[in-house]
Amino acid sequence: MGIEAGLRRGLLAVVMLGCTAGVADLLLIGHYEDPWQYTPLMLMAASLVVGSALAVAPRRGTLRLFRVLMGACVVAGLTGIRMHFSGNREFELEVFPKMGGWELFTEAITGATPVLAPGTMAVIGLLGLLYAWRHPGARADRG
């Protein structure tokens, strides 16, 4: 196995580990109270299935699907940051309606809902896209 192939396998392993930890964490904290909260669970679970298929036999169609899932993880992660921040901000304004500026920002960013936690999902997606970038299996199916 060459250096590139070894790095690729390592990237996929990190993505799979991140998705496994992410799914476990979200289930443990009960992150399934409304439909929006299912999005990261479903994306990471699907990424585990497709990533497992890639580990066994990287095929062009599977790589395409993986790229789509990884792009969706990036978007979902960034959207989650915005949603967590907005939720914390709304809560602070309900409790302290006159709060504004830097104080409101710092209270929202450090609120009860972890604002930067969804960023982990975006990082997982970026690592997955790096894994799939110029992947040899994308050129042609083997077999």
C-alpha positions as CSV (number, residue, x, y, z in Angstrom):
1,M,0.0,0.0,0.0
2,G,1.4,3.4,-1.0
3,I,1.5,6.5,1.1
4,E,-1.6,8.0,-0.7
5,A,-3.7,4.9,-0.1
6,G,-2.6,4.8,3.5
7,L,-3.5,8.4,4.1
8,R,-6.9,7.8,2.4
9,R,-7.6,4.9,4.6
10,G,-6.7,6.9,7.6
11,L,-9.0,9.8,6.6
12,L,-11.8,7.4,6.1
13,A,-11.2,5.8,9.5
14,V,-11.3,9.3,11.1
15,V,-14.5,10.1,9.4
16,M,-16.0,6.8,10.5
17,L,-14.9,7.3,14.0
18,G,-16.2,10.9,14.0
19,C,-19.6,9.7,12.7
20,T,-19.8,6.9,15.3
21,A,-19.0,9.2,18.1
22,G,-21.4,11.8,16.8
23,V,-24.3,9.4,16.5
24,A,-23.6,8.0,20.0
25,D,-23.3,11.5,21.5
26,L,-26.5,12.8,19.9
27,L,-28.4,9.7,21.1
28,L,-27.0,10.0,24.6
29,I,-28.1,13.7,24.9
30,G,-31.5,13.0,23.4
31,H,-31.0,15.0,20.3
32,Y,-34.2,13.7,18.6
33,E,-36.9,15.9,20.0
34,D,-38.0,17.5,16.7
35,P,-37.5,16.7,13.0
36,W,-34.6,19.1,12.6
37,Q,-32.7,17.2,15.3
38,Y,-32.9,14.0,13.2
39,T,-30.9,15.5,10.4
40,P,-27.4,15.1,11.9
41,L,-28.3,11.6,13.2
42,M,-29.5,10.4,9.8
43,L,-26.6,12.0,7.9
44,M,-24.0,10.5,10.1
45,A,-25.7,7.1,10.1
46,A,-25.9,7.1,6.3
47,S,-22.3,8.2,6.2
48,L,-21.3,5.2,8.3
49,V,-23.1,2.8,5.9
50,V,-21.7,4.3,2.8
51,G,-18.3,4.7,4.3
52,S,-18.3,1.0,5.3
53,A,-19.1,0.2,1.6
54,L,-16.2,2.3,0.5
55,A,-13.8,0.6,2.9
56,V,-14.7,-2.7,1.3
57,A,-14.9,-1.7,-2.3
58,P,-14.6,1.9,-3.4
59,R,-16.8,2.3,-6.5
60,R,-17.7,5.4,-8.5
61,G,-21.4,5.5,-7.5
62,T,-20.6,4.9,-3.9
63,L,-18.0,7.7,-3.9
64,R,-20.5,10.1,-5.5
65,L,-23.0,9.3,-2.8
66,F,-20.3,9.7,-0.1
67,R,-19.4,13.1,-1.6
68,V,-23.0,14.2,-1.4
69,L,-23.3,13.0,2.2
70,M,-20.1,14.8,3.2
71,G,-21.3,18.0,1.5
72,A,-24.6,17.7,3.3
73,C,-22.6,17.2,6.6
74,V,-20.8,20.4,6.0
75,V,-24.0,22.3,5.3
76,A,-25.8,20.7,8.2
77,G,-22.9,21.5,10.6
78,L,-22.9,25.2,9.6
79,T,-26.7,25.3,9.8
80,G,-26.6,23.7,13.2
81,I,-24.2,26.4,14.4
82,R,-26.6,29.1,13.2
83,M,-29.6,27.3,14.8
84,H,-27.9,26.8,18.2
85,F,-26.7,30.4,18.2
86,S,-30.2,31.7,17.3
87,G,-31.9,29.6,19.9
88,N,-29.5,30.8,22.6
89,R,-30.0,34.4,21.4
90,E,-33.8,34.1,21.5
91,F,-33.7,32.7,25.0
92,E,-31.4,35.5,26.3
93,L,-33.7,38.1,24.7
94,E,-36.8,36.5,26.4
95,V,-35.1,36.7,29.8
96,F,-33.3,40.0,29.2
97,P,-35.2,41.9,26.5
98,K,-33.0,45.0,26.6
99,M,-29.7,43.0,26.2
100,G,-27.8,43.7,23.1
101,G,-24.4,44.1,21.4
102,W,-21.4,42.3,22.7
103,E,-23.1,41.1,25.9
104,L,-25.9,39.4,23.9
105,F,-23.4,37.9,21.6
106,T,-21.3,36.4,24.4
107,E,-24.3,35.1,26.2
108,A,-25.6,33.5,23.1
109,I,-22.3,31.9,22.1
110,T,-21.9,30.5,25.6
111,G,-25.5,29.6,26.2
112,A,-27.1,26.3,27.2
113,T,-27.1,24.9,23.6
114,P,-23.4,24.3,22.5
115,V,-23.0,26.7,19.5
116,L,-19.8,25.2,18.1
117,A,-20.7,21.5,18.6
118,P,-22.3,21.2,15.2
119,G,-19.0,22.4,13.7
120,T,-17.7,19.0,14.4
121,M,-20.1,17.6,11.8
122,A,-18.8,20.2,9.3
123,V,-15.2,19.1,10.0
124,I,-16.2,15.4,9.5
125,G,-17.7,16.4,6.2
126,L,-14.6,18.3,5.1
127,L,-12.4,15.3,6.0
128,G,-14.7,13.0,4.0
129,L,-14.5,15.3,1.0
130,L,-10.7,15.3,1.3
131,Y,-10.8,11.5,1.4
132,A,-12.9,11.4,-1.8
133,W,-10.9,14.1,-3.7
134,R,-9.3,12.5,-6.7
135,H,-10.0,9.1,-5.3
136,P,-8.8,6.4,-7.8
137,G,-12.1,4.6,-7.5
138,A,-13.9,7.5,-9.1
139,R,-12.2,7.0,-12.4
140,A,-13.7,3.6,-13.1
141,D,-15.3,0.8,-11.3
142,R,-13.1,-2.2,-10.6
143,G,-14.7,-5.4,-11.6
